[in-house]
Amino acid sequence: MIIETKLDIGDEVFFIQNSKIHTTEIAEIDTKTRVNSYSGLDTHCYYTISVNPAGSQYTVSGFTDTELFKTKQELLETL
């Protein structure tokens, strides 16, 4: 099975956290697949970023496609 993602490891992304725009890179991509109620498969991607804007040494995981953007312009258009 081939899973195509909106973002790739190493991509620079923009996101909002604590009412501020931040930029970082994608460190990991985790996928979860499950059977839905129509006997089809639902696949969800969760992204781990390489730098935590809060200043912690630990990475932050669990971002979805809808929370990360390739450009600052894409992010601003969703507001």
N, C-alpha and C positions, 0 to 999 in steps of 0.2 A: 504494500500500500504506500502510495506517495502522498504526503501531506504538504501542500503549498501554504506558506505563511505570508502575511502582509509584510513582515519585517524579517531580517536575517541577523544572525549573530555578528556583532561588530558594527551594525548600523547605528548611526547617530540619530537619536530620537528626542522629541520635545514632549513635555507633559506638564500638567499643573499639579502642584502640591502646596498646601497652605497658602492658597491664593497667589502663588508666584509661578512663573514659567521657568522650568529647569530643562537642561539638556544633559544627556549622558549617552552611553553606548549599551547595546543589548549584550549581556554576558551569556545567557542561557535561554533556551526555549523548551518548555515542557508541554507535552500534549496529553490530553485525556480524551478517550473515546468511549462512548457508551451507547447502548441500544435505546432508541426513543420509543414512544408509545405506538408508532406506526411501523415498528420492526425495522427501522432504518438506523443508520449510525450518525451520531452527533459527535463531531470532533471540536474540541476547544483548545486554543493555544494560550499559554500563560508565559509571560516574559519576565526574566530576571534582569535588572539593570546593574551596571557595573559600579556605579557610584551612588551612594545614598545622599541626597541633598541635605539631610538632617545632620550630616557630618559623622555618622557612625562608620566604623570600619567594616560593618557587615553589609552585604548586598540586600536589596529589597526585591522580593518576588511577588508574583501574582497579578501583574498588570495584564490587561487584556488588549485586544486590537483596538478597542474603542477609546482607550486611555492614552495611547502612545501615537505620535504623529511624526512623519518623516521630515516635515518642515514646520517652521513656526507659523507660516501662512495657513497651512492646513488646520493647525490647532486653533488659530484665531477665528477661522471661518465657522467653527463649531460652537463658538460662544454666542 
